Amino acid sequence: AARPDWTLPGLSGLAKMAAPSTHPNCEDFSEFQELLRVMRTLDDRIVHELNTTVPTASFEGKVDASQTCKELYESLTEAHVSRERLIKSCIAQTSNVVKNLQEERKTSLEDIALLKKLRKEQTKLKLMQSELNVEEVVNDRSWKVFNERCRTHYKPPKSE
C-alpha cells in the first residue's frame, strides 16, 4: 500500500527534535530543562502522531501502518536514548563540580560564598537526578500508547 507523503515530515521532523545537535549546557539548569522539554516533543505529541499516521480499521488499506509504526518506534527509541544520555552526562558533570567544591570547602571552612555555591550545585544535582524519574514516567507513557496503537502493525526487535 502506498504511503501518503504527509506521514514522513511529521515523524522525521519530530525525530530531529529528539537529538540535540550541540553539547548540553549543564551549568544552567533552566537551559538544561528547556533542552529536555524540546527533546520530549515526540513523546508529548505521540497520541496526535499516532492518530494522524496509524489508520483506524476503516482506513487500513490506505496507509502502510507497519512502516509508520517502525519509524515511530525507531524515533522513540532514539529520543529516549539521547535524553537519558543527556541527563546522565549532566549528572556526571555536576557531580564532579560538587565533589570539587566539597574538596575546596575542606580547606576553606569560613568561605560563605563557597558554601553557597556548593549548596546551589547540590540542589541542581538533585533536580537533575529527579529528571531521571520524570524520564521514566514519560517513556512508560509513550510506550504504552505506542503499544496500544502499533502492536498489531509492528513487532519491535527483542532487546538484547
DRENTORKOL-3810 file (N, C-alpha, C; in nm, 4 decimals):
REM DRENTORKOL-3810
@n.u->0.0843; n.v->-0.1192; n.w->0.0000; ca.u->0.0000; ca.v->0.0000; ca.w->0.0000; c.u->0.0879; c.v->0.1244; c.w->0.0000
@n.u->0.0490; n.v->0.2216; n.w->-0.0792; ca.u->0.1257; ca.v->0.3466; ca.w->-0.0871; c.u->0.1093; c.v->0.4261; c.w->0.0415
@n.u->0.2116; n.v->0.4977; n.w->0.0754; ca.u->0.2098; ca.v->0.5746; ca.w->0.1986; c.u->0.1940; c.v->0.7224; c.w->0.1660
@n.u->0.0986; n.v->0.7898; n.w->0.2306; ca.u->0.0809; ca.v->0.9323; ca.w->0.1997; c.u->0.2052; c.v->1.0118; c.w->0.2409
@n.u->0.2366; n.v->1.1167; n.w->0.1639; ca.u->0.3541; ca.v->1.1992; ca.w->0.1919; c.u->0.3475; c.v->1.2674; c.w->0.3273
@n.u->0.2271; n.v->1.2966; n.w->0.3743; ca.u->0.2162; ca.v->1.3749; ca.w->0.4979; c.u->0.2647; c.v->1.3004; c.w->0.6209
@n.u->0.2837; n.v->1.1687; n.w->0.6146; ca.u->0.3293; ca.v->1.0978; ca.w->0.7351; c.u->0.4783; c.v->1.1193; c.w->0.7600
@n.u->0.5573; n.v->1.1308; n.w->0.6539; ca.u->0.7017; ca.v->1.1433; ca.w->0.6726; c.u->0.7459; c.v->1.2720; c.w->0.7417
@n.u->0.7013; n.v->1.3893; n.w->0.6984; ca.u->0.7502; ca.v->1.5104; ca.w->0.7632; c.u->0.7211; c.v->1.5135; c.w->0.9131
@n.u->0.6056; n.v->1.4669; n.w->0.9527; ca.u->0.5716; ca.v->1.4673; ca.w->1.0955; c.u->0.6700; c.v->1.3863; c.w->1.1761
@n.u->0.6919; n.v->1.2637; n.w->1.1345; ca.u->0.7820; ca.v->1.1764; ca.w->1.2093; c.u->0.9256; c.v->1.2244; c.w->1.2031
@n.u->0.9736; n.v->1.2550; n.w->1.0840; ca.u->1.1144; ca.v->1.2931; ca.w->1.0746; c.u->1.1382; c.v->1.4276; c.w->1.1411
@n.u->1.0445; n.v->1.5184; n.w->1.1322; ca.u->1.0587; ca.v->1.6481; ca.w->1.1980; c.u->1.0657; c.v->1.6324; c.w->1.3488
@n.u->0.9823; n.v->1.5474; n.w->1.4033; ca.u->0.9844; ca.v->1.5248; ca.w->1.5479; c.u->1.1092; c.v->1.4490; c.w->1.5895
@n.u->1.1551; n.v->1.3580; n.w->1.5047; ca.u->1.2759; ca.v->1.2829; ca.w->1.5385; c.u->1.3959; c.v->1.3758; c.w->1.5481
@n.u->1.4009; n.v->1.4770; n.w->1.4620; ca.u->1.5126; ca.v->1.5717; ca.w->1.4659; c.u->1.5134; c.v->1.6483; c.w->1.5981
@n.u->1.3965; n.v->1.6769; n.w->1.6517; ca.u->1.3891; ca.v->1.7476; ca.w->1.7794; c.u->1.4385; c.v->1.6601; c.w->1.8937
@n.u->1.4399; n.v->1.5303; n.w->1.8716; ca.u->1.4766; ca.v->1.4383; ca.w->1.9788; c.u->1.6248; c.v->1.4416; c.w->2.0107
@n.u->1.7084; n.v->1.4747; n.w->1.9117; ca.u->1.8523; ca.v->1.4702; ca.w->1.9336; c.u->1.9128; c.v->1.6097; c.w->1.9232
@n.u->1.9694; n.v->1.6583; n.w->2.0327; ca.u->2.0296; ca.v->1.7917; ca.w->2.0279; c.u->2.1561; c.v->1.7881; c.w->1.9429
@n.u->2.1811; n.v->1.8966; n.w->1.8714; ca.u->2.2966; ca.v->1.8982; ca.w->1.7830; c.u->2.4217; c.v->1.9497; c.w->1.8541
@n.u->2.4042; n.v->2.0211; n.w->1.9638; ca.u->2.5196; ca.v->2.0767; ca.w->2.0340; c.u->2.5393; c.v->2.0056; c.w->2.1676
@n.u->2.6543; n.v->2.0335; n.w->2.2289; ca.u->2.6791; ca.v->1.9768; ca.w->2.3615; c.u->2.5889; c.v->2.0474; c.w->2.4621
@n.u->2.5367; n.v->1.9735; n.w->2.5586; ca.u->2.4443; ca.v->2.0338; ca.w->2.6542; c.u->2.5150; c.v->2.1326; c.w->2.7458
@n.u->2.4407; n.v->2.2350; n.w->2.7860; ca.u->2.4919; ca.v->2.3276; ca.w->2.8855; c.u->2.4356; c.v->2.2829; c.w->3.0199
@n.u->2.5182; n.v->2.2156; n.w->3.0970; ca.u->2.4726; ca.v->2.1626; ca.w->3.2255; c.u->2.4868; c.v->2.2655; c.w->3.3375
@n.u->2.5541; n.v->2.3762; n.w->3.3082; ca.u->2.5749; ca.v->2.4797; ca.w->3.4098; c.u->2.4420; c.v->2.5455; c.w->3.4474
@n.u->2.3630; n.v->2.5756; n.w->3.3459; ca.u->2.2379; ca.v->2.6490; ca.w->3.3662; c.u->2.1214; c.v->2.5497; c.w->3.3674
@n.u->2.0618; n.v->2.5314; n.w->3.4852; ca.u->1.9561; ca.v->2.4299; ca.w->3.4975; c.u->1.8348; c.v->2.4622; c.w->3.4110
@n.u->1.7998; n.v->2.5908; n.w->3.3971; ca.u->1.6826; ca.v->2.6212; ca.w->3.3144; c.u->1.7081; c.v->2.5913; c.w->3.1673
@n.u->1.8318; n.v->2.6099; n.w->3.1219; ca.u->1.8663; ca.v->2.5721; ca.w->2.9848; c.u->1.8579; c.v->2.4206; c.w->2.9673
@n.u->1.9063; n.v->2.3483; n.w->3.0670; ca.u->1.9000; ca.v->2.2021; ca.w->3.0683; c.u->1.7540; c.v->2.1563; c.w->3.0594
@n.u->1.6677; n.v->2.2171; n.w->3.1399; ca.u->1.5252; ca.v->2.1806; ca.w->3.1377; c.u->1.4597; c.v->2.2144; c.w->3.0043
@n.u->1.4953; n.v->2.3287; n.w->2.9474; ca.u->1.4386; ca.v->2.3694; ca.w->2.8188; c.u->1.4799; c.v->2.2706; c.w->2.7091
@n.u->1.6053; n.v->2.2285; n.w->2.7116; ca.u->1.6526; ca.v->2.1303; ca.w->2.6145; c.u->1.5745; c.v->1.9995; c.w->2.6288
@n.u->1.5532; n.v->1.9549; n.w->2.7519; ca.u->1.4743; ca.v->1.8330; ca.w->2.7737; c.u->1.3307; c.v->1.8510; c.w->2.7240
@n.u->1.2732; n.v->1.9689; n.w->2.7485; ca.u->1.1362; ca.v->1.9956; ca.w->2.7041; c.u->1.1267; c.v->1.9810; c.w->2.5523
@n.u->1.2223; n.v->2.0392; n.w->2.4807; ca.u->1.2236; ca.v->2.0290; ca.w->2.3347; c.u->1.2447; c.v->1.8831; c.w->2.2921
@n.u->1.3350; n.v->1.8154; n.w->2.3615; ca.u->1.3636; ca.v->1.6757; ca.w->2.3269; c.u->1.2454; c.v->1.5835; c.w->2.3562
@n.u->1.1543; n.v->1.6253; n.w->2.4432; ca.u->1.0368; ca.v->1.5427; ca.w->2.4769; c.u->0.9171; c.v->1.5700; c.w->2.3875
@n.u->0.9353; n.v->1.6526; n.w->2.2843; ca.u->0.8238; ca.v->1.6874; ca.w->2.1955; c.u->0.7593; c.v->1.5638; c.w->2.1343
@n.u->0.8400; n.v->1.4713; n.w->2.0871; ca.u->0.7861; ca.v->1.3491; ca.w->2.0256; c.u->0.6975; c.v->1.2741; c.w->2.1248
@n.u->0.7459; n.v->1.2592; n.w->2.2481; ca.u->0.6674; ca.v->1.1889; ca.w->2.3493; c.u->0.5394; c.v->1.2655; c.w->2.3833
@n.u->0.5499; n.v->1.3983; n.w->2.3892; ca.u->0.4319; ca.v->1.4793; ca.w->2.4213; c.u->0.3258; c.v->1.4710; c.w->2.3127
@n.u->0.3704; n.v->1.4509; n.w->2.1881; ca.u->0.2759; ca.v->1.4523; ca.w->2.0755; c.u->0.2462; c.v->1.3138; c.w->2.0207
@n.u->0.2817; n.v->1.2097; n.w->2.0947; ca.u->0.2685; ca.v->1.0738; ca.w->2.0404; c.u->0.1230; c.v->1.0372; c.w->2.0076
@n.u->0.0281; n.v->1.0779; n.w->2.0891; ca.u->-0.1131; ca.v->1.0445; ca.w->2.0619; c.u->-0.1556; c.v->1.1097; c.w->1.9310
@n.u->-0.1229; n.v->1.2378; n.w->1.9159; ca.u->-0.1555; ca.v->1.3084; ca.w->1.7913; c.u->-0.0855; c.v->1.2423; c.w->1.6734
@n.u->0.0418; n.v->1.2109; n.w->1.6919; ca.u->0.1221; ca.v->1.1481; ca.w->1.5857; c.u->0.0594; c.v->1.0156; c.w->1.5412
@n.u->0.0199; n.v->0.9337; n.w->1.6384; ca.u->-0.0408; ca.v->0.8039; ca.w->1.6053; c.u->-0.1778; c.v->0.8220; c.w->1.5406
@n.u->-0.2549; n.v->0.9189; n.w->1.5895; ca.u->-0.3869; ca.v->0.9418; ca.w->1.5308; c.u->-0.3781; c.v->0.9874; c.w->1.3859
@n.u->-0.2727; n.v->1.0611; n.w->1.3520; ca.u->-0.2623; ca.v->1.1116; ca.w->1.2148; c.u->-0.1843; c.v->1.0190; c.w->1.1234
@n.u->-0.1129; n.v->0.9203; n.w->1.1771; ca.u->-0.0307; ca.v->0.8362; ca.w->1.0900; c.u->-0.0696; c.v->0.6889; c.w->1.0894
@n.u->-0.1288; n.v->0.6408; n.w->1.1987; ca.u->-0.1680; ca.v->0.4993; ca.w->1.2033; c.u->-0.3189; c.v->0.4923; c.w->1.1822
@n.u->-0.3602; n.v->0.4231; n.w->1.0772; ca.u->-0.5021; ca.v->0.4239; ca.w->1.0408; c.u->-0.5903; c.v->0.3459; c.w->1.1379
@n.u->-0.7134; n.v->0.3908; n.w->1.1458; ca.u->-0.8153; ca.v->0.3114; ca.w->1.2147; c.u->-0.8569; c.v->0.2024; c.w->1.1165
@n.u->-0.9361; n.v->0.1088; n.w->1.1605; ca.u->-0.9756; ca.v->-0.0050; ca.w->1.0763; c.u->-1.0344; c.v->0.0398; c.w->0.9416
@n.u->-1.1103; n.v->0.1478; n.w->0.9391; ca.u->-1.1764; ca.v->0.1913; ca.w->0.8155; c.u->-1.0784; c.v->0.2437; c.w->0.7100
@n.u->-0.9563; n.v->0.2839; n.w->0.7527; ca.u->-0.8578; ca.v->0.3354; ca.w->0.6564; c.u->-0.7398; c.v->0.2401; c.w->0.6395
@n.u->-0.7560; n.v->0.1183; n.w->0.6875; ca.u->-0.6486; ca.v->0.0192; ca.w->0.6923; c.u->-0.5649; c.v->0.0104; c.w->0.5648
@n.u->-0.6266; n.v->0.0010; n.w->0.4475; ca.u->-0.5515; ca.v->-0.0216; ca.w->0.3242; c.u->-0.4813; c.v->0.1004; c.w->0.2679
@n.u->-0.5121; n.v->0.2201; n.w->0.3176; ca.u->-0.4609; ca.v->0.3426; ca.w->0.2566; c.u->-0.3228; c.v->0.3846; c.w->0.3078
@n.u->-0.2804; n.v->0.3305; n.w->0.4197; ca.u->-0.1533; ca.v->0.3708; ca.w->0.4804; c.u->-0.0757; c.v->0.2463; c.w->0.5221
@n.u->0.0559; n.v->0.2489; n.w->0.5053; ca.u->0.1394; ca.v->0.1375; ca.w->0.5500; c.u->0.1681; c.v->0.1562; c.w->0.6989
@n.u->0.0800; n.v->0.1047; n.w->0.7817; ca.u->0.0914; ca.v->0.1243; ca.w->0.9270; c.u->0.2152; c.v->0.0563; c.w->0.9847
@n.u->0.2549; n.v->-0.0561; n.w->0.9284; ca.u->0.3714; ca.v->-0.1248; ca.w->0.9847; c.u->0.4977; c.v->-0.0402; c.w->0.9657
@n.u->0.5126; n.v->0.0231; n.w->0.8499; ca.u->0.6277; ca.v->0.1095; ca.w->0.8250; c.u->0.6214; c.v->0.2335; c.w->0.9145
@n.u->0.5042; n.v->0.2921; n.w->0.9276; ca.u->0.4863; ca.v->0.4096; ca.w->1.0129; c.u->0.5195; c.v->0.3762; c.w->1.1575
@n.u->0.4702; n.v->0.2627; n.w->1.2054; ca.u->0.4978; ca.v->0.2215; ca.w->1.3432; c.u->0.6458; c.v->0.1913; c.w->1.3632
@n.u->0.7074; n.v->0.1305; n.w->1.2628; ca.u->0.8509; ca.v->0.1012; ca.w->1.2710; c.u->0.9301; c.v->0.2314; c.w->1.2838
@n.u->0.8973; n.v->0.3313; n.w->1.2017; ca.u->0.9667; ca.v->0.4599; ca.w->1.2072; c.u->0.9433; c.v->0.5294; c.w->1.3410
@n.u->0.8210; n.v->0.5219; n.w->1.3901; ca.u->0.7911; ca.v->0.5842; ca.w->1.5190; c.u->0.8660; c.v->0.5124; c.w->1.6314
@n.u->0.8721; n.v->0.3801; n.w->1.6237; ca.u->0.9476; ca.v->0.3019; ca.w->1.7226; c.u->1.0943; c.v->0.3465; c.w->1.7245
@n.u->1.1527; n.v->0.3581; n.w->1.6040; ca.u->1.2937; ca.v->0.3992; ca.w->1.5945; c.u->1.3139; c.v->0.5408; c.w->1.6469
@n.u->1.2208; n.v->0.6303; n.w->1.6157; ca.u->1.2303; ca.v->0.7688; ca.w->1.6634; c.u->1.2190; c.v->0.7757; c.w->1.8157
@n.u->1.1231; n.v->0.7009; n.w->1.8707; ca.u->1.1065; ca.v->0.6994; ca.w->2.0170; c.u->1.2307; c.v->0.6430; c.w->2.0850
@n.u->1.2808; n.v->0.5331; n.w->2.0327; ca.u->1.3994; ca.v->0.4702; ca.w->2.0918; c.u->1.5166; c.v->0.5684; c.w->2.0906
@n.u->1.5378; n.v->0.6316; n.w->1.9763; ca.u->1.6472; ca.v->0.7285; ca.w->1.9639; c.u->1.6277; c.v->0.8462; c.w->2.0611
@n.u->1.5053; n.v->0.8947; n.w->2.0705; ca.u->1.4768; ca.v->1.0073; ca.w->2.1599; c.u->1.5037; c.v->0.9696; c.w->2.3050
@n.u->1.4589; n.v->0.8514; n.w->2.3448; ca.u->1.4762; ca.v->0.8083; ca.w->2.4836; c.u->1.6237; c.v->0.7897; c.w->2.5176
@n.u->1.6988; n.v->0.7301; n.w->2.4256; ca.u->1.8419; ca.v->0.7081; ca.w->2.4479; c.u->1.9163; c.v->0.8419; c.w->2.4577
@n.u->1.8859; n.v->0.9342; n.w->2.3661; ca.u->1.9587; ca.v->1.0615; ca.w->2.3674; c.u->1.9231; c.v->1.1459; c.w->2.4901
@n.u->1.7986; n.v->1.1408; n.w->2.5348; ca.u->1.7627; ca.v->1.2155; ca.w->2.6565; c.u->1.8304; c.v->1.1554; c.w->2.7792
@n.u->1.8304; n.v->1.0220; n.w->2.7879; ca.u->1.8951; ca.v->0.9572; ca.w->2.9020; c.u->2.0445; c.v->0.9905; c.w->2.9031
@n.u->2.1054; n.v->0.9882; n.w->2.7866; ca.u->2.2483; ca.v->1.0207; ca.w->2.7744; c.u->2.2731; c.v->1.1646; c.w->2.8215
@n.u->2.1872; n.v->1.2579; n.w->2.7781; ca.u->2.1993; ca.v->1.3982; ca.w->2.8189; c.u->2.1895; c.v->1.4119; c.w->2.9707
@n.u->2.0856; n.v->1.3520; n.w->3.0279; ca.u->2.0621; ca.v->1.3648; ca.w->3.1721; c.u->2.1804; c.v->1.3060; c.w->3.2497
@n.u->2.2230; n.v->1.1862; n.w->3.2116; ca.u->2.3340; ca.v->1.1211; ca.w->3.2837; c.u->2.4646; c.v->1.1978; c.w->3.2672
@n.u->2.4856; n.v->1.2557; n.w->3.1512; ca.u->2.6056; ca.v->1.3361; ca.w->3.1273; c.u->2.6058; c.v->1.4589; c.w->3.2179
@n.u->2.4921; n.v->1.5270; n.w->3.2271; ca.u->2.4830; ca.v->1.6452; ca.w->3.3129; c.u->2.4945; c.v->1.6073; c.w->3.4607
@n.u->2.4397; n.v->1.4940; n.w->3.4985; ca.u->2.4530; ca.v->1.4470; ca.w->3.6373; c.u->2.6013; c.v->1.4227; c.w->3.6682
@n.u->2.6713; n.v->1.3588; n.w->3.5764; ca.u->2.8144; ca.v->1.3306; ca.w->3.5976; c.u->2.8942; c.v->1.4603; c.w->3.6086
@n.u->2.8683; n.v->1.5546; n.w->3.5180; ca.u->2.9393; ca.v->1.6834; ca.w->3.5220; c.u->2.9137; c.v->1.7565; c.w->3.6529
@n.u->2.7865; n.v->1.7624; n.w->3.6916; ca.u->2.7504; ca.v->1.8358; ca.w->3.8132; c.u->2.8030; c.v->1.7645; c.w->3.9372
@n.u->2.8048; n.v->1.6308; n.w->3.9354; ca.u->2.8621; ca.v->1.5546; ca.w->4.0478; c.u->3.0089; c.v->1.5898; c.w->4.0671
@n.u->3.0816; n.v->1.6022; n.w->3.9564; ca.u->3.2230; ca.v->1.6402; ca.w->3.9642; c.u->3.2399; c.v->1.7798; c.w->4.0226
@n.u->3.1541; n.v->1.8723; n.w->3.9804; ca.u->3.1598; ca.v->2.0088; ca.w->4.0340; c.u->3.1361; c.v->2.0049; c.w->4.1849
@n.u->3.0342; n.v->1.9291; n.w->4.2277; ca.u->3.0028; ca.v->1.9176; ca.w->4.3710; c.u->3.1219; c.v->1.8571; c.w->4.4458
@n.u->3.1792; n.v->1.7518; n.w->4.3901; ca.u->3.2932; ca.v->1.6860; ca.w->4.4551; c.u->3.4107; c.v->1.7835; c.w->4.4713
@n.u->3.4393; n.v->1.8587; n.w->4.3653; ca.u->3.5485; ca.v->1.9565; ca.w->4.3703; c.u->3.5207; c.v->2.0663; c.w->4.4730
@n.u->3.3965; n.v->2.1135; n.w->4.4771; ca.u->3.3600; ca.v->2.2173; ca.w->4.5739; c.u->3.3690; c.v->2.1631; c.w->4.7168
@n.u->3.3316; n.v->2.0365; n.w->4.7364; ca.u->3.3426; ca.v->1.9759; ca.w->4.8702; c.u->3.4887; c.v->1.9668; c.w->4.9134
@n.u->3.5767; n.v->1.9330; n.w->4.8189; ca.u->3.7203; ca.v->1.9280; ca.w->4.8489; c.u->3.7718; c.v->2.0673; c.w->4.8853
@n.u->3.7316; n.v->2.1658; n.w->4.8053; ca.u->3.7711; ca.v->2.3045; ca.w->4.8306; c.u->3.7220; c.v->2.3508; c.w->4.9673
@n.u->3.6042; n.v->2.3109; n.w->5.0008; ca.u->3.5391; ca.v->2.3517; ca.w->5.1265; c.u->3.6180; c.v->2.3013; c.w->5.2475
@n.u->3.6800; n.v->2.1856; n.w->5.2353; ca.u->3.7576; ca.v->2.1292; ca.w->5.3466; c.u->3.8704; c.v->2.2222; c.w->5.3906
@n.u->3.9260; n.v->2.2958; n.w->5.2941; ca.u->4.0366; ca.v->2.3859; ca.w->5.3267; c.u->3.9896; c.v->2.5283; c.w->5.3543
@n.u->3.8645; n.v->2.5602; n.w->5.3227; ca.u->3.8123; ca.v->2.6966; ca.w->5.3415; c.u->3.6784; c.v->2.6936; c.w->5.4141
@n.u->3.6785; n.v->2.6486; n.w->5.5373; ca.u->3.5535; ca.v->2.6344; ca.w->5.6129; c.u->3.4813; c.v->2.7671; c.w->5.6358
@n.u->3.5558; n.v->2.8768; n.w->5.6347; ca.u->3.4956; ca.v->3.0080; ca.w->5.6625; c.u->3.4356; c.v->3.0751; c.w->5.5383
@n.u->3.4639; n.v->3.0211; n.w->5.4214; ca.u->3.4224; ca.v->3.0839; ca.w->5.2949; c.u->3.2721; c.v->3.0632; c.w->5.2710
@n.u->3.1942; n.v->3.1664; n.w->5.3029; ca.u->3.0475; ca.v->3.1591; ca.w->5.2890; c.u->3.0063; c.v->3.1525; c.w->5.1418
@n.u->3.0748; n.v->3.2256; n.w->5.0562; ca.u->3.0424; ca.v->3.2244; ca.w->4.9125; c.u->3.0622; c.v->3.0842; c.w->4.8551
@n.u->3.1676; n.v->3.0181; n.w->4.8985; ca.u->3.1945; ca.v->2.8806; ca.w->4.8542; c.u->3.0836; c.v->2.7862; c.w->4.9026
@n.u->3.0422; n.v->2.8038; n.w->5.0258; ca.u->2.9342; ca.v->2.7214; ca.w->5.0810; c.u->2.8049; c.v->2.7422; c.w->5.0010
@n.u->2.7731; n.v->2.8668; n.w->4.9682; ca.u->2.6520; ca.v->2.8956; ca.w->4.8889; c.u->2.6603; c.v->2.8303; c.w->4.7516
@n.u->2.7787; n.v->2.8388; n.w->4.6905; ca.u->2.7977; ca.v->2.7783; ca.w->4.5589; c.u->2.7811; c.v->2.6265; c.w->4.5671
@n.u->2.8375; n.v->2.5664; n.w->4.6721; ca.u->2.8248; ca.v->2.4220; ca.w->4.6930; c.u->2.6776; c.v->2.3826; c.w->4.7082
@n.u->2.6043; n.v->2.4543; n.w->4.7914; ca.u->2.4611; ca.v->2.4250; ca.w->4.8121; c.u->2.3821; c.v->2.4366; c.w->4.6823
@n.u->2.4138; n.v->2.5406; n.w->4.6036; ca.u->2.3444; ca.v->2.5620; ca.w->4.4766; c.u->2.3700; c.v->2.4438; c.w->4.3819
@n.u->2.4950; n.v->2.3995; n.w->4.3741; ca.u->2.5296; ca.v->2.2861; ca.w->4.2870; c.u->2.4664; c.v->2.1559; c.w->4.3365
@n.u->2.4606; n.v->2.1377; n.w->4.4695; ca.u->2.3972; ca.v->2.0175; ca.w->4.5247; c.u->2.2483; c.v->2.0149; c.w->4.4916
@n.u->2.1844; n.v->2.1300; n.w->4.4996; ca.u->2.0419; ca.v->2.1391; ca.w->4.4652; c.u->2.0215; c.v->2.1079; c.w->4.3173
@n.u->2.1067; n.v->2.1657; n.w->4.2329; ca.u->2.0970; ca.v->2.1402; ca.w->4.0885; c.u->2.1168; c.v->1.9914; c.w->4.0602
@n.u->2.2108; n.v->1.9281; n.w->4.1288; ca.u->2.2353; ca.v->1.7855; ca.w->4.1112; c.u->2.1107; c.v->1.7033; c.w->4.1471
@n.u->2.0462; n.v->1.7370; n.w->4.2577; ca.u->1.9232; ca.v->1.6656; ca.w->4.2975; c.u->1.8137; c.v->1.6838; c.w->4.1933
@n.u->1.8002; n.v->1.8054; n.w->4.1402; ca.u->1.6990; ca.v->1.8309; ca.w->4.0373; c.u->1.7271; c.v->1.7503; c.w->3.9107
@n.u->1.8548; n.v->1.7430; n.w->3.8742; ca.u->1.8911; ca.v->1.6648; ca.w->3.7550; c.u->1.8644; c.v->1.5160; c.w->3.7776
@n.u->1.8946; n.v->1.4684; n.w->3.8977; ca.u->1.8680; ca.v->1.3272; ca.w->3.9286; c.u->1.7182; c.v->1.2988; c.w->3.9242
@n.u->1.6373; n.v->1.3955; n.w->3.9675; ca.u->1.4920; ca.v->1.3734; ca.w->3.9631; c.u->1.4412; c.v->1.3684; c.w->3.8190
@n.u->1.5145; n.v->1.4288; n.w->3.7251; ca.u->1.4758; ca.v->1.4212; ca.w->3.5840; c.u->1.4809; c.v->1.2776; c.w->3.5320
@n.u->1.5655; n.v->1.1937; n.w->3.5913; ca.u->1.5671; ca.v->1.0520; ca.w->3.5512; c.u->1.4329; c.v->0.9863; c.w->3.5835
@n.u->1.3726; n.v->1.0235; n.w->3.6967; ca.u->1.2402; ca.v->0.9699; ca.w->3.7324; c.u->1.1329; c.v->1.0221; c.w->3.6375
@n.u->1.1409; n.v->1.1512; n.w->3.6054; ca.u->1.0460; ca.v->1.2104; ca.w->3.5099; c.u->1.0592; c.v->1.1373; c.w->3.3762
@n.u->1.1823; n.v->1.1130; n.w->3.3359; ca.u->1.2096; ca.v->1.0451; ca.w->3.2094; c.u->1.1449; c.v->0.9066; c.w->3.2065
@n.u->1.1532; n.v->0.8351; n.w->3.3169; ca.u->1.0936; ca.v->0.7015; ca.w->3.3246; c.u->0.9422; c.v->0.7081; c.w->3.3048
@n.u->0.8787; n.v->0.8055; n.w->3.3662; ca.u->0.7329; ca.v->0.8219; ca.w->3.3534; c.u->0.6962; c.v->0.8582; c.w->3.2093
@n.u->0.7693; n.v->0.9532; n.w->3.1508; ca.u->0.7428; ca.v->0.9958; ca.w->3.0128; c.u->0.7587; c.v->0.8773; c.w->2.9173
@n.u->0.8674; n.v->0.8024; n.w->2.9333; ca.u->0.8933; ca.v->0.6880; ca.w->2.8452; c.u->0.7863; c.v->0.5803; c.w->2.8606
@n.u->0.7503; n.v->0.5482; n.w->2.9839; ca.u->0.6474; ca.v->0.4458; ca.w->3.0071; c.u->0.5160; c.v->0.4844; c.w->2.9400
@n.u->0.4772; n.v->0.6099; n.w->2.9517; ca.u->0.3521; ca.v->0.6574; ca.w->2.8914; c.u->0.3597; c.v->0.6433; c.w->2.7388
@n.u->0.4716; n.v->0.6847; n.w->2.6813; ca.u->0.4860; ca.v->0.6775; ca.w->2.5350; c.u->0.4804; c.v->0.5338; c.w->2.4853
@n.u->0.5501; n.v->0.4433; n.w->2.5544; ca.u->0.5496; ca.v->0.3034; ca.w->2.5100; c.u->0.4117; c.v->0.2411; c.w->2.5261
@n.u->0.3394; n.v->0.2811; n.w->2.6292; ca.u->0.2040; ca.v->0.2285; ca.w->2.6489; c.u->0.1147; c.v->0.2698; c.w->2.5307
@n.u->0.1186; n.v->0.3981; n.w->2.4961; ca.u->0.0385; ca.v->0.4491; ca.w->2.3841; c.u->0.0838; c.v->0.3835; c.w->2.2530
@n.u->0.2142; n.v->0.3759; n.w->2.2332; ca.u->0.2684; ca.v->0.3136; ca.w->2.1118; c.u->0.2190; c.v->0.1699; c.w->2.0995
@n.u->0.2299; n.v->0.0936; n.w->2.2079; ca.u->0.1893; ca.v->-0.0477; ca.w->2.2036; c.u->0.0402; c.v->-0.0644; c.w->2.1802
@n.u->-0.0403; n.v->0.0253; n.w->2.2366; ca.u->-0.1853; ca.v->0.0168; ca.w->2.2146; c.u->-0.2197; c.v->0.0329; c.w->2.0668
@n.u->-0.1524; n.v->0.1263; n.w->1.9993; ca.u->-0.1859; ca.v->0.1540; ca.w->1.8595; c.u->-0.1077; c.v->0.0719; c.w->1.7584
@n.u->0.0143; n.v->0.0314; n.w->1.7917; ca.u->0.1010; ca.v->-0.0313; ca.w->1.6923; c.u->0.1205; c.v->-0.1818; c.w->1.7104
@n.u->0.0711; n.v->-0.2390; n.w->1.8182; ca.u->0.1023; ca.v->-0.3807; ca.w->1.8432; c.u->0.0578; c.v->-0.4736; c.w->1.7311
@n.u->-0.0493; n.v->-0.4396; n.w->1.6598; ca.u->-0.0951; ca.v->-0.5261; ca.w->1.5506; c.u->-0.0232; c.v->-0.4959; c.w->1.4192
@n.u->0.0484; n.v->-0.3835; n.w->1.4129; ca.u->0.1136; ca.v->-0.3408; ca.w->1.2878; c.u->0.2646; c.v->-0.3656; c.w->1.2867
@n.u->0.3275; n.v->-0.3640; n.w->1.4057; ca.u->0.4737; ca.v->-0.3737; ca.w->1.4096; c.u->0.5181; c.v->-0.4393; c.w->1.5392
@n.u->0.6077; n.v->-0.5365; n.w->1.5263; ca.u->0.6665; ca.v->-0.6032; ca.w->1.6420; c.u->0.8107; c.v->-0.5580; c.w->1.6532
@n.u->0.8438; n.v->-0.4779; n.w->1.7558; ca.u->0.9832; ca.v->-0.4309; ca.w->1.7706; c.u->1.0766; c.v->-0.5502; c.w->1.7948
@n.u->1.2032; n.v->-0.5331; n.w->1.7548; ca.u->1.3000; ca.v->-0.6415; ca.w->1.7805; c.u->1.3156; c.v->-0.6622; c.w->1.9312
@n.u->1.3456; n.v->-0.7838; n.w->1.9712; ca.u->1.3637; ca.v->-0.8127; ca.w->2.1129; c.u->1.4914; c.v->-0.7438; c.w->2.1615
@n.u->1.4840; n.v->-0.6890; n.w->2.2827; ca.u->1.6024; ca.v->-0.6240; ca.w->2.3414; c.u->1.7055; c.v->-0.7288; c.w->2.3745
@n.u->1.8338; n.v->-0.6870; n.w->2.3608; ca.u->1.9422; ca.v->-0.7815; ca.w->2.3907; c.u->1.9468; c.v->-0.8109; c.w->2.5378
END
